Amino acid sequence: MATIHGMDRKKGLDLFLHTPGGEIAATESIVDYLRAMFDGDVRAIVPQLAMSAGTMIACSCKQIVMGKQSSLGPIDPQMNGLAAHGVIEEFKRAQKEIAADPSCVPTWQPIIAKYHPTMIGECEKAIKWSQEIVKEWLETGMFKGKADAKRKSKRVVKELGDHALTKSHARHISLARAKSIGLNVLELEADQTFQDAVLTVHHACMITLSQTDCCKIVENHMGVAQMQVAQILKR
């Protein structure tokens, strides 16, 4: 809010994204706010990485700018460091194996015991939540006005959200792959001047993050910034 205040919102927003991701609730809040402030006229620029929730934000934009070195990632939710899809798959496998051979119970008991009582339900809700909001954002943003918007949105969500397809939450999705699943992607290398400007901003941010105690930057083109500094305990 601090960095958006005072901007000419009629010009739309070029949103630089460099993030490993975060929580679904925070992601939904950010997207709702940016869409309201810029009337949906938001373009995502990914100079290097926009993984997980970062990919969800990118999918909410009308277009994604990526370079040959850029990566998006799967949008399958994580629960306490575990893949929600993986937890459900493991639980179903345990049910199947125990039903076929009750002697498997001692093997599976310590594995299933690590999940708290509501874990399966929470995983199912998180998967449904992430897929529903990304599908809605695609239909009302990137694919808005297209006759096949629902079909295209469904395909993108399946390709990015199905753990069985992506295999790992850390998997990198390249520019070529992003294009092949139907996302509206602009190649950063198509405009050398623009590419130099984007990478200059990105490198300046990366130097700041690596050479100072700053661990998060939200900054606009007018120099207004909100920065978070890591708390380092000294002995």
C-alpha positions as MATLAB code, in Angstrom:
seq = 'MATIHGMDRKKGLDLFLHTPGGEIAATESIVDYLRAMFDGDVRAIVPQLAMSAGTMIACSCKQIVMGKQSSLGPIDPQMNGLAAHGVIEEFKRAQKEIAADPSCVPTWQPIIAKYHPTMIGECEKAIKWSQEIVKEWLETGMFKGKADAKRKSKRVVKELGDHALTKSHARHISLARAKSIGLNVLELEADQTFQDAVLTVHHACMITLSQTDCCKIVENHMGVAQMQVAQILKR';
ca = [
       0.000    0.000    0.000;
       2.870    2.377    0.812;
       4.546    1.814   -2.558;
       1.314    2.073   -4.563;
       0.218    5.297   -2.896;
       0.787    8.249   -5.234;
       1.246    6.167   -8.388;
      -0.665    6.935  -11.589;
      -2.781    3.799  -11.535;
      -4.318    4.539  -14.958;
      -1.026    3.436  -16.543;
      -1.382   -0.084  -15.183;
       1.340   -1.944  -13.287;
       4.470   -3.836  -14.282;
       5.002   -6.130  -11.284;
       8.515   -7.521  -10.804;
       8.302  -10.895   -9.080;
      11.247  -12.667   -7.484;
       9.986  -14.985   -4.758;
      10.059  -18.610   -3.553;
       6.358  -18.307   -2.646;
       4.288  -18.055    0.505;
       0.857  -18.648    2.004;
      -2.333  -18.920   -0.061;
      -4.218  -16.410    2.100;
      -1.528  -13.740    1.685;
      -1.360  -14.450   -2.037;
      -5.101  -14.044   -2.474;
      -5.014  -10.771   -0.522;
      -2.162   -9.349   -2.647;
      -3.873  -10.275   -5.918;
      -7.252   -8.878   -4.849;
      -5.620   -5.595   -3.800;
      -3.514   -5.132   -6.951;
      -6.420   -5.979   -9.236;
      -8.643   -3.471   -7.434;
      -6.005   -0.723   -7.540;
      -5.108   -1.164  -11.238;
      -8.432   -2.441  -12.554;
      -6.823   -5.731  -13.548;
      -4.184   -4.031  -15.725;
      -1.193   -5.856  -14.241;
       1.693   -7.497  -16.079;
       4.075   -9.823  -14.234;
       7.795   -9.630  -14.961;
       9.812  -12.641  -13.800;
      13.540  -11.917  -14.208;
      14.564  -15.147  -12.453;
      12.137  -16.989  -10.148;
       8.476  -16.758   -9.190;
       7.781  -20.110   -7.591;
       4.674  -21.538   -5.907;
       2.557  -18.582   -4.716;
       4.684  -16.384   -6.987;
       3.415  -18.404   -9.940;
      -0.136  -17.990   -8.656;
       0.326  -14.200   -8.645;
       1.821  -14.334  -12.154;
      -1.204  -16.301  -13.365;
      -3.490  -13.570  -12.033;
      -1.895  -11.037  -14.382;
      -2.857  -10.321  -17.994;
       0.605  -11.321  -19.246;
       3.862  -12.799  -17.938;
       7.279  -11.609  -19.117;
       9.987  -14.280  -18.850;
      13.544  -14.682  -20.079;
      15.358  -17.850  -21.068;
      16.705  -18.007  -17.501;
      13.327  -17.410  -15.833;
      11.280  -20.033  -14.024;
       7.779  -20.477  -12.688;
       6.849  -23.412  -10.472;
       4.051  -25.792   -9.453;
       1.166  -24.314   -7.463;
       0.361  -27.405   -5.385;
       0.081  -26.251   -1.739;
       2.471  -27.264    1.017;
       1.324  -28.062    4.563;
       3.967  -27.776    7.277;
       6.670  -28.401    4.695;
       4.859  -31.385    3.173;
       3.161  -31.535   -0.232;
      -0.598  -31.619    0.378;
      -1.058  -33.937   -2.608;
       1.694  -36.202   -1.293;
       0.053  -36.509    2.126;
      -3.270  -37.532    0.573;
      -1.582  -39.973   -1.817;
       0.314  -41.590    1.067;
      -2.828  -41.867    3.201;
      -4.787  -43.491    0.339;
      -1.924  -45.900   -0.297;
      -1.941  -46.876    3.370;
      -5.707  -47.512    3.253;
      -5.353  -49.652    0.135;
      -2.435  -51.731    1.410;
      -3.972  -52.283    4.869;
      -7.310  -53.320    3.336;
      -5.482  -55.851    1.158;
      -3.183  -57.089    3.949;
      -3.924  -56.142    7.608;
      -0.423  -57.274    8.582;
       0.795  -53.982    7.054;
      -0.687  -52.009    9.970;
       2.540  -52.000   12.072;
       4.438  -50.640    9.061;
       2.024  -47.817    8.356;
       1.092  -46.918   11.943;
       4.195  -44.767   12.740;
       3.950  -43.070    9.335;
       0.280  -42.089    9.653;
       0.785  -41.144   13.313;
       2.909  -38.146   12.265;
      -0.201  -36.451   10.819;
      -2.450  -34.505   13.172;
      -6.193  -35.466   13.162;
      -7.324  -32.749   10.712;
      -4.320  -32.987    8.370;
      -6.048  -34.812    5.501;
      -9.028  -32.467    5.495;
      -6.795  -29.389    5.616;
      -4.742  -30.714    2.689;
      -7.879  -31.304    0.622;
      -9.153  -27.795    1.352;
      -5.794  -26.192    0.512;
      -5.647  -27.990   -2.848;
      -9.197  -26.974   -3.722;
      -8.604  -23.383   -2.592;
      -5.422  -22.871   -4.619;
      -6.870  -24.426   -7.764;
     -10.168  -22.546   -7.581;
      -8.646  -19.082   -7.160;
      -6.026  -19.549   -9.897;
      -8.685  -20.837  -12.293;
     -10.870  -17.819  -11.500;
      -7.961  -15.387  -11.933;
      -7.079  -16.880  -15.314;
     -10.679  -16.716  -16.519;
     -11.133  -13.105  -15.406;
      -7.641  -11.931  -16.344;
      -5.274  -13.540  -18.821;
      -8.010  -15.379  -20.739;
     -10.783  -12.828  -20.261;
     -12.975  -12.490  -23.359;
     -11.683  -15.679  -24.975;
     -14.292  -18.212  -26.051;
     -12.256  -21.084  -24.604;
     -11.284  -19.302  -21.368;
     -12.637  -22.048  -19.089;
     -10.895  -24.818  -21.024;
      -7.564  -22.959  -21.136;
      -7.766  -22.097  -17.440;
      -8.566  -25.681  -16.506;
      -5.567  -26.948  -18.478;
      -3.127  -24.484  -16.889;
      -4.348  -25.332  -13.379;
      -4.010  -29.056  -14.109;
      -0.485  -28.675  -15.506;
       0.685  -26.482  -12.615;
      -1.335  -27.984   -9.774;
      -1.284  -31.742  -10.323;
       1.479  -33.205   -8.154;
       1.373  -36.412  -10.197;
       2.420  -34.398  -13.274;
       4.947  -31.995  -11.754;
       6.493  -34.658   -9.452;
       8.113  -32.020   -7.187;
       7.111  -28.647   -5.742;
      10.639  -27.430   -6.538;
      10.345  -28.216  -10.254;
      11.220  -25.285  -12.512;
       8.897  -24.397  -15.387;
      10.685  -22.613  -18.205;
       9.449  -19.974  -20.617;
       8.952  -22.609  -23.320;
       7.020  -24.881  -20.955;
       4.873  -22.008  -19.697;
       3.962  -21.156  -23.284;
       3.219  -24.760  -24.163;
       0.584  -25.109  -21.415;
      -1.216  -22.018  -22.687;
       0.003  -19.112  -20.548;
       0.302  -15.704  -22.230;
       4.080  -15.255  -22.044;
       6.193  -12.501  -23.605;
       9.875  -13.232  -24.223;
      12.147  -10.787  -22.394;
      14.820  -11.174  -25.078;
      12.461   -9.805  -27.744;
      13.387   -6.233  -26.710;
      17.072   -5.757  -25.796;
      16.574   -2.319  -24.231;
      13.720   -3.590  -22.084;
      15.725   -6.685  -21.113;
      18.687   -4.549  -19.992;
      16.375   -2.373  -17.876;
      14.674   -5.369  -16.248;
      17.927   -7.167  -15.436;
      19.514   -3.969  -14.102;
      16.681   -3.589  -11.593;
      16.836   -7.281  -10.709;
      20.612   -7.285  -10.186;
      20.404   -4.172   -8.002;
      17.813   -5.915   -5.821;
      19.860   -9.108   -5.608;
      22.988   -7.179   -4.572;
      20.971   -5.450   -1.844;
      19.629   -8.768   -0.575;
      23.038  -10.474   -0.608;
      25.164   -7.623    0.785;
      22.866   -6.250    3.501;
      20.577   -7.558    6.258;
      17.548   -6.781    4.046;
      15.512   -9.928    3.299;
      12.437   -8.488    1.563;
      11.959   -5.535   -0.781;
       8.746   -3.958   -2.098;
       9.689   -0.826   -4.055;
       8.225    1.350   -6.781;
       9.843    3.307   -9.609;
       9.661    6.531   -7.571;
      12.010    5.235   -4.885;
       9.359    4.567   -2.267;
      10.202    1.279   -0.598;
       9.052   -1.030    2.161;
      11.951   -3.208    3.317;
      12.170   -5.960    5.890;
      15.439   -6.551    7.704;
      16.427   -9.947    9.053;
      16.868  -10.044   12.816;
      20.329  -11.456   13.470;
      21.002  -12.644   17.023;
      24.551  -11.979   18.196;
      26.155  -14.008   20.931;
];
